[in-house]
Amino acid sequence: MEGNFGTVGAGASAFVFGFLPVIAVQIKKSEDNSGRKSKHSL
C-alpha cells in the first residue's frame, strides 16, 4: 500500500505542479483581457 501510495502521490504532485501554472497563466490572461476590454467581460 505504501509503495503504491507513494507512486500515486508523486504522479499527483507532478500533475498538480504541471497543471497549476497553466491555470495561473489562463487566469492572468483573462484578467489582462478583461482589463483591456471591460465591456466584453463576463
N, CA, C and O atoms as a CHARMM CRD file, in Angstrom:
* protein
*
  168
    1    1 MET  N      0.84700  -1.20500   0.00000 PROA 1      0.00000
    2    1 MET  CA     0.00000   0.00000   0.00000 PROA 1      0.00000
    3    1 MET  C      0.87700   1.24900   0.00000 PROA 1      0.00000
    4    1 MET  O      0.64300   2.17300  -0.77900 PROA 1      0.00000
    5    2 GLU  N      1.88000   1.27800   0.86600 PROA 2      0.00000
    6    2 GLU  CA     2.68900   2.49700   0.98700 PROA 2      0.00000
    7    2 GLU  C      3.41500   2.80200  -0.31500 PROA 2      0.00000
    8    2 GLU  O      3.44100   3.94600  -0.76800 PROA 2      0.00000
    9    3 GLY  N      4.00700   1.76700  -0.91600 PROA 3      0.00000
   10    3 GLY  CA     4.71700   1.99200  -2.17100 PROA 3      0.00000
   11    3 GLY  C      3.77100   2.47900  -3.25700 PROA 3      0.00000
   12    3 GLY  O      4.11100   3.36300  -4.04200 PROA 3      0.00000
   13    4 ASN  N      2.58700   1.89500  -3.29200 PROA 4      0.00000
   14    4 ASN  CA     1.59300   2.29400  -4.27900 PROA 4      0.00000
   15    4 ASN  C      1.18300   3.74400  -4.05200 PROA 4      0.00000
   16    4 ASN  O      1.09500   4.53100  -4.99500 PROA 4      0.00000
   17    5 PHE  N      0.93300   4.08800  -2.78700 PROA 5      0.00000
   18    5 PHE  CA     0.51100   5.45400  -2.47400 PROA 5      0.00000
   19    5 PHE  C      1.61200   6.44400  -2.84400 PROA 5      0.00000
   20    5 PHE  O      1.32700   7.53100  -3.34700 PROA 5      0.00000
   21    6 GLY  N      2.86200   6.07500  -2.59800 PROA 6      0.00000
   22    6 GLY  CA     3.96600   6.96900  -2.94300 PROA 6      0.00000
   23    6 GLY  C      3.98900   7.25800  -4.43600 PROA 6      0.00000
   24    6 GLY  O      4.20600   8.39600  -4.85300 PROA 6      0.00000
   25    7 THR  N      3.76300   6.21800  -5.24300 PROA 7      0.00000
   26    7 THR  CA     3.75000   6.41400  -6.69200 PROA 7      0.00000
   27    7 THR  C      2.59900   7.32300  -7.10000 PROA 7      0.00000
   28    7 THR  O      2.77000   8.22900  -7.91500 PROA 7      0.00000
   29    8 VAL  N      1.43300   7.07500  -6.53100 PROA 8      0.00000
   30    8 VAL  CA     0.26200   7.90300  -6.85300 PROA 8      0.00000
   31    8 VAL  C      0.50200   9.33500  -6.39300 PROA 8      0.00000
   32    8 VAL  O      0.17400  10.28300  -7.10700 PROA 8      0.00000
   33    9 GLY  N      1.07600   9.49300  -5.19600 PROA 9      0.00000
   34    9 GLY  CA     1.34600  10.83600  -4.67700 PROA 9      0.00000
   35    9 GLY  C      2.31900  11.58500  -5.56900 PROA 9      0.00000
   36    9 GLY  O      2.12800  12.77100  -5.84200 PROA 9      0.00000
   37   10 ALA  N      3.36300  10.89800  -6.02600 PROA 10     0.00000
   38   10 ALA  CA     4.33200  11.53400  -6.91100 PROA 10     0.00000
   39   10 ALA  C      3.67200  11.93600  -8.22400 PROA 10     0.00000
   40   10 ALA  O      3.92100  13.02400  -8.74500 PROA 10     0.00000
   41   11 GLY  N      2.83100  11.05700  -8.75600 PROA 11     0.00000
   42   11 GLY  CA     2.13400  11.37000 -10.00200 PROA 11     0.00000
   43   11 GLY  C      1.19300  12.55300  -9.81100 PROA 11     0.00000
   44   11 GLY  O      1.10100  13.43100 -10.66900 PROA 11     0.00000
   45   12 ALA  N      0.49200  12.56900  -8.67000 PROA 12     0.00000
   46   12 ALA  CA    -0.43400  13.67300  -8.40400 PROA 12     0.00000
   47   12 ALA  C      0.33500  14.97900  -8.24900 PROA 12     0.00000
   48   12 ALA  O     -0.09400  16.01700  -8.75200 PROA 12     0.00000
   49   13 SER  N      1.46800  14.93100  -7.55400 PROA 13     0.00000
   50   13 SER  CA     2.27400  16.14000  -7.37500 PROA 13     0.00000
   51   13 SER  C      2.76200  16.66500  -8.71900 PROA 13     0.00000
   52   13 SER  O      2.69800  17.86500  -8.98500 PROA 13     0.00000
   53   14 ALA  N      3.25000  15.75700  -9.56700 PROA 14     0.00000
   54   14 ALA  CA     3.73100  16.16600 -10.88600 PROA 14     0.00000
   55   14 ALA  C      2.59000  16.76600 -11.69400 PROA 14     0.00000
   56   14 ALA  O      2.77900  17.75600 -12.40100 PROA 14     0.00000
   57   15 PHE  N      1.40900  16.17200 -11.59300 PROA 15     0.00000
   58   15 PHE  CA     0.24500  16.67900 -12.32600 PROA 15     0.00000
   59   15 PHE  C     -0.13900  18.06900 -11.81500 PROA 15     0.00000
   60   15 PHE  O     -0.36200  18.99200 -12.59800 PROA 15     0.00000
   61   16 VAL  N     -0.21300  18.20000 -10.48300 PROA 16     0.00000
   62   16 VAL  CA    -0.62400  19.48600  -9.89900 PROA 16     0.00000
   63   16 VAL  C      0.38100  20.56900 -10.24800 PROA 16     0.00000
   64   16 VAL  O      0.00100  21.65600 -10.68200 PROA 16     0.00000
   65   17 PHE  N      1.67300  20.27500 -10.06000 PROA 17     0.00000
   66   17 PHE  CA     2.69400  21.30400 -10.31100 PROA 17     0.00000
   67   17 PHE  C      2.82900  21.58600 -11.80400 PROA 17     0.00000
   68   17 PHE  O      3.30400  22.65400 -12.18800 PROA 17     0.00000
   69   18 GLY  N      2.42200  20.65200 -12.64200 PROA 18     0.00000
   70   18 GLY  CA     2.44400  20.91400 -14.07600 PROA 18     0.00000
   71   18 GLY  C      1.19400  21.65200 -14.51800 PROA 18     0.00000
   72   18 GLY  O      1.20800  22.37100 -15.51700 PROA 18     0.00000
   73   19 PHE  N      0.10200  21.47000 -13.76200 PROA 19     0.00000
   74   19 PHE  CA    -1.19900  21.99200 -14.18300 PROA 19     0.00000
   75   19 PHE  C     -1.47000  23.38300 -13.61700 PROA 19     0.00000
   76   19 PHE  O     -2.03100  24.23600 -14.30500 PROA 19     0.00000
   77   20 LEU  N     -1.07100  23.61300 -12.36200 PROA 20     0.00000
   78   20 LEU  CA    -1.36600  24.90100 -11.72600 PROA 20     0.00000
   79   20 LEU  C     -0.79700  26.08800 -12.48900 PROA 20     0.00000
   80   20 LEU  O     -1.50800  27.07900 -12.65600 PROA 20     0.00000
   81   21 PRO  N      0.44700  26.04500 -12.96200 PROA 21     0.00000
   82   21 PRO  CA     0.96800  27.18100 -13.74100 PROA 21     0.00000
   83   21 PRO  C      0.11800  27.47100 -14.97300 PROA 21     0.00000
   84   21 PRO  O     -0.04200  28.62900 -15.35900 PROA 21     0.00000
   85   22 VAL  N     -0.42400  26.43000 -15.58700 PROA 22     0.00000
   86   22 VAL  CA    -1.29000  26.63700 -16.76000 PROA 22     0.00000
   87   22 VAL  C     -2.54200  27.39700 -16.33900 PROA 22     0.00000
   88   22 VAL  O     -2.96600  28.32800 -17.02500 PROA 22     0.00000
   89   23 ILE  N     -3.13500  27.00100 -15.20900 PROA 23     0.00000
   90   23 ILE  CA    -4.32200  27.70200 -14.70400 PROA 23     0.00000
   91   23 ILE  C     -3.96700  29.14200 -14.37900 PROA 23     0.00000
   92   23 ILE  O     -4.72000  30.05800 -14.71100 PROA 23     0.00000
   93   24 ALA  N     -2.83100  29.35100 -13.73300 PROA 24     0.00000
   94   24 ALA  CA    -2.41900  30.70400 -13.36600 PROA 24     0.00000
   95   24 ALA  C     -2.24700  31.56700 -14.59900 PROA 24     0.00000
   96   24 ALA  O     -2.63900  32.73400 -14.59900 PROA 24     0.00000
   97   25 VAL  N     -1.66200  31.00500 -15.66000 PROA 25     0.00000
   98   25 VAL  CA    -1.47700  31.76100 -16.90300 PROA 25     0.00000
   99   25 VAL  C     -2.83100  32.09800 -17.51400 PROA 25     0.00000
  100   25 VAL  O     -3.03600  33.21600 -17.98800 PROA 25     0.00000
  101   26 GLN  N     -3.75900  31.13900 -17.50600 PROA 26     0.00000
  102   26 GLN  CA    -5.08300  31.38300 -18.07200 PROA 26     0.00000
  103   26 GLN  C     -5.79100  32.48500 -17.29000 PROA 26     0.00000
  104   26 GLN  O     -6.41600  33.36600 -17.88100 PROA 26     0.00000
  105   27 ILE  N     -5.69400  32.43700 -15.95300 PROA 27     0.00000
  106   27 ILE  CA    -6.32900  33.46300 -15.11700 PROA 27     0.00000
  107   27 ILE  C     -5.70100  34.82300 -15.41200 PROA 27     0.00000
  108   27 ILE  O     -6.40800  35.82100 -15.55300 PROA 27     0.00000
  109   28 LYS  N     -4.37700  34.85800 -15.50600 PROA 28     0.00000
  110   28 LYS  CA    -3.69400  36.12100 -15.76400 PROA 28     0.00000
  111   28 LYS  C     -4.10600  36.67100 -17.13100 PROA 28     0.00000
  112   28 LYS  O     -4.33600  37.87200 -17.27700 PROA 28     0.00000
  113   29 LYS  N     -4.19900  35.79100 -18.13000 PROA 29     0.00000
  114   29 LYS  CA    -4.61000  36.23900 -19.46700 PROA 29     0.00000
  115   29 LYS  C     -6.02800  36.78600 -19.43300 PROA 29     0.00000
  116   29 LYS  O     -6.30200  37.83400 -20.01900 PROA 29     0.00000
  117   30 SER  N     -6.93000  36.09000 -18.75500 PROA 30     0.00000
  118   30 SER  CA    -8.32000  36.54900 -18.71000 PROA 30     0.00000
  119   30 SER  C     -8.41200  37.86600 -17.95300 PROA 30     0.00000
  120   30 SER  O     -9.22200  38.72400 -18.30300 PROA 30     0.00000
  121   31 GLU  N     -7.58200  38.03800 -16.90700 PROA 31     0.00000
  122   31 GLU  CA    -7.57800  39.30800 -16.18300 PROA 31     0.00000
  123   31 GLU  C     -7.06700  40.42500 -17.07600 PROA 31     0.00000
  124   31 GLU  O     -7.62300  41.52300 -17.08000 PROA 31     0.00000
  125   32 ASP  N     -6.00600  40.15100 -17.83700 PROA 32     0.00000
  126   32 ASP  CA    -5.47400  41.15600 -18.75500 PROA 32     0.00000
  127   32 ASP  C     -6.51700  41.52200 -19.80100 PROA 32     0.00000
  128   32 ASP  O     -6.69200  42.69700 -20.12200 PROA 32     0.00000
  129   33 ASN  N     -7.20800  40.52200 -20.33200 PROA 33     0.00000
  130   33 ASN  CA    -8.22200  40.77900 -21.36000 PROA 33     0.00000
  131   33 ASN  C     -9.37800  41.59100 -20.78400 PROA 33     0.00000
  132   33 ASN  O     -9.84400  42.53700 -21.42000 PROA 33     0.00000
  133   34 SER  N     -9.84000  41.24100 -19.61000 PROA 34     0.00000
  134   34 SER  CA   -10.96300  41.96800 -19.01800 PROA 34     0.00000
  135   34 SER  C    -10.53300  43.38700 -18.66700 PROA 34     0.00000
  136   34 SER  O    -11.35000  44.30700 -18.68400 PROA 34     0.00000
  137   35 GLY  N     -9.25400  43.56600 -18.34800 PROA 35     0.00000
  138   35 GLY  CA    -8.76100  44.90300 -18.05600 PROA 35     0.00000
  139   35 GLY  C     -8.77400  45.77400 -19.29800 PROA 35     0.00000
  140   35 GLY  O     -9.09400  46.96000 -19.22500 PROA 35     0.00000
  141   36 ARG  N     -8.42600  45.19200 -20.44100 PROA 36     0.00000
  142   36 ARG  CA    -8.37300  45.94500 -21.68400 PROA 36     0.00000
  143   36 ARG  C     -9.75800  46.09000 -22.32800 PROA 36     0.00000
  144   36 ARG  O    -10.07900  47.12200 -22.91800 PROA 36     0.00000
  145   37 LYS  N    -10.56900  45.03200 -22.20200 PROA 37     0.00000
  146   37 LYS  CA   -11.89400  45.03700 -22.84400 PROA 37     0.00000
  147   37 LYS  C    -12.95500  44.79600 -21.76800 PROA 37     0.00000
  148   37 LYS  O    -13.57400  43.73200 -21.73400 PROA 37     0.00000
  149   38 SER  N    -13.16200  45.76200 -20.90800 PROA 38     0.00000
  150   38 SER  CA   -14.07100  45.54900 -19.79100 PROA 38     0.00000
  151   38 SER  C    -15.50300  45.31900 -20.26900 PROA 38     0.00000
  152   38 SER  O    -16.25900  44.61300 -19.60200 PROA 38     0.00000
  153   39 LYS  N    -15.89200  45.88900 -21.39700 PROA 39     0.00000
  154   39 LYS  CA   -17.26500  45.72100 -21.88000 PROA 39     0.00000
  155   39 LYS  C    -17.51600  44.29800 -22.37500 PROA 39     0.00000
  156   39 LYS  O    -18.67100  43.89900 -22.53000 PROA 39     0.00000
  157   40 HSD  N    -16.45800  43.52600 -22.62400 PROA 40     0.00000
  158   40 HSD  CA   -16.62200  42.14300 -23.05900 PROA 40     0.00000
  159   40 HSD  C    -16.51100  41.15700 -21.90000 PROA 40     0.00000
  160   40 HSD  O    -16.62900  39.94800 -22.09900 PROA 40     0.00000
  161   41 SER  N    -16.28400  41.66800 -20.68600 PROA 41     0.00000
  162   41 SER  CA   -16.07800  40.75700 -19.55800 PROA 41     0.00000
  163   41 SER  C    -17.37500  40.05000 -19.19300 PROA 41     0.00000
  164   41 SER  O    -18.46000  40.61300 -19.33500 PROA 41     0.00000
  165   42 LEU  N    -17.25400  38.79600 -18.71600 PROA 42     0.00000
  166   42 LEU  CA   -18.42800  38.03800 -18.29200 PROA 42     0.00000
  167   42 LEU  C    -18.79400  38.49200 -16.89300 PROA 42     0.00000
  168   42 LEU  O    -19.75900  37.99400 -16.31500 PROA 42     0.00000
